[in-house]
């Protein structure tokens, strides 16, 4: 009997090692598949968007670059240099005002973006419900024709 117990313990340990090896192989295969899918999506759609704070920072930088590069025909040749300097100064002041807010409160922008998505979903739901009521309205005794329009008496 004492000989059976060590061999069954050894068999149990071998089974445990095989299960652990299978679990490791499964985890490795899943990680490889996930990495391949992420690479495919990155190649197809480009890099994923950053946080809302990062996206706002990119927007501010892009708008600042566009405004700094504007050559306005409204100003004369003499005033265009001065106007360009004023635009650059305003852009720099705006960036200086926005940047600390983004740095101190990056999560706020994520919450605002989520709230905006929720408001959009609520609006979309309300519009779809109203459209359903309009398109499934039952016909009354005065309704004629095949269209969804209403009959209007001009008398």
Buried (B, 14 or more C-beta within 10 A) or exposed (E): EEEEEEEEEEEEEEEEEEEEEEEEEEEEEEEEEEEEEEEEEEEEEEEEEEBBBEBBBEEBEEEBEEBEEEEEEEBEEEEBEEBBEEBBEEBEEBBEEBEEEBEEEBEEBBEBBEEEEEEEEEEEEEEEEEEEEEEEEEEEEEEEEEEEEEEEEEE
